[in-house]
Amino acid sequence: MSANTASSPVQLPKDEKLVLKVIPMPGDLNVNGDIFGGWVMAQVDLAGAVMAAPYANGRMATVAVNEFIFKQPVRLGDVLSFFGKLVRIGRTSITVKIEVYAERIGAQGKYIKVTEASLTYVAIDEQGRPREVPRPA
């Protein structure tokens, strides 16, 4: 990917909901000095759960990471914005799309997409067994 593409600002999605904003800390760095990919994945899972929770209306569990793409590294000092969109409601499952945008330090108000993912959650009962997702009235 060219340096031009890597730093070209993009518009934030208008058809998605802002579900999480976070700033990674020095303890989240990997050996290359960027933010550890596993930390980003954990934040994406949290954002996905925030997106799916109103539909699950109770306990739920992550059952699949259908797609996960790291488009750009996340750097120390970035402010990350996690946007979510409902993709599908099944009988017991909810699939969401999460897109992550970074505001680089010193470039506030300019965003680049750093990660996108698709995750599926399943509604579960108190014993951890799948249960039906309530249907909206």
C-alpha positions in Angstrom: 0.0 0.0 0.0 1.4 3.4 -0.9 2.2 6.0 1.7 -0.4 8.3 -0.1 -3.2 5.7 0.4 -2.1 5.0 4.0 -2.5 8.6 5.1 -5.4 9.7 2.9 -8.2 10.9 5.2 -11.7 9.4 4.8 -15.2 10.4 5.8 -16.8 8.6 8.8 -19.7 6.4 7.9 -23.1 8.1 8.1 -25.1 4.8 8.0 -23.4 3.3 11.1 -23.6 3.9 14.8 -20.6 5.1 16.9 -20.5 2.4 19.6 -17.1 2.9 21.2 -14.2 5.4 21.4 -10.9 4.5 23.0 -7.2 5.6 23.2 -4.7 2.8 23.3 -2.0 3.1 26.0 1.7 2.4 26.1 1.1 -1.1 27.7 -0.8 -2.0 24.5 2.3 -1.8 22.3 3.7 -4.8 20.4 7.5 -5.3 19.8 7.3 -3.1 16.6 6.0 -0.1 18.6 2.5 -0.3 17.1 -0.6 -1.3 19.0 -0.9 -5.1 19.5 -3.4 -6.6 17.1 -4.9 -8.7 19.8 -5.8 -5.6 21.8 -7.5 -4.2 18.7 -9.4 -7.5 18.3 -10.6 -7.3 21.9 -11.9 -3.8 21.4 -13.7 -4.8 18.2 -15.4 -7.6 20.1 -16.5 -5.2 22.8 -17.9 -2.8 20.1 -19.6 -5.7 18.4 -21.2 -6.8 21.7 -22.4 -3.2 22.3 -24.0 -3.3 18.8 -25.7 -6.7 19.3 -26.8 -6.3 22.9 -30.1 -4.5 22.3 -31.2 -7.2 19.9 -30.1 -10.1 22.1 -32.0 -8.7 25.1 -30.1 -10.8 27.5 -26.9 -12.9 27.7 -25.0 -13.6 24.5 -21.6 -15.0 23.4 -19.3 -14.4 20.5 -19.5 -17.4 18.3 -17.6 -16.4 15.2 -15.3 -13.8 13.8 -16.4 -14.1 10.2 -13.9 -11.6 8.8 -11.1 -9.4 10.4 -8.9 -7.1 8.3 -6.1 -4.9 9.6 -5.9 -2.2 7.0 -3.4 0.1 8.8 -1.3 -0.1 12.0 -2.8 1.6 15.1 -0.2 3.9 16.7 0.3 5.1 20.2 -1.7 8.3 20.6 -4.4 7.4 18.1 -8.0 8.1 19.1 -10.0 5.1 17.8 -13.7 5.3 16.8 -15.6 2.1 16.4 -18.7 2.2 14.2 -21.2 -0.7 14.0 -24.0 -1.8 11.7 -26.4 -4.6 12.1 -26.0 -7.1 9.3 -28.4 -9.9 10.1 -30.6 -11.3 12.8 -31.0 -15.1 12.7 -33.1 -17.4 14.9 -30.5 -17.4 17.7 -27.7 -15.2 16.2 -26.9 -11.6 15.5 -24.2 -10.6 12.9 -22.7 -7.1 13.0 -20.1 -5.2 11.0 -17.5 -3.1 12.9 -15.3 -0.5 11.2 -12.5 1.2 13.2 -11.2 4.7 12.3 -8.1 6.4 13.8 -7.5 10.0 14.4 -3.7 10.3 14.3 -2.1 12.4 17.0 -1.6 15.9 15.6 -4.2 15.3 12.9 -7.5 15.6 14.9 -10.6 15.7 12.7 -8.9 13.6 10.0 -9.7 9.9 10.0 -8.2 6.8 8.4 -9.8 3.3 8.4 -7.5 1.0 10.3 -9.7 -2.2 10.8 -12.9 -3.8 9.7 -14.6 -6.9 10.9 -17.7 -9.0 10.9 -18.7 -10.9 14.0 -21.6 -13.2 15.0 -23.0 -13.4 18.5 -25.5 -16.0 19.8 -28.2 -15.3 22.4 -27.8 -17.7 25.3 -29.9 -18.7 28.3 -28.6 -19.0 31.9 -27.2 -22.5 31.2 -25.2 -21.1 28.2 -27.5 -22.8 25.6 -28.6 -20.9 22.4 -32.0 -19.3 22.7 -34.2 -17.4 20.2 -33.5 -13.8 19.6 -36.6 -11.8 20.4 -38.3 -10.4 17.4 -39.2 -6.7 17.4 -42.9 -5.9 17.7 
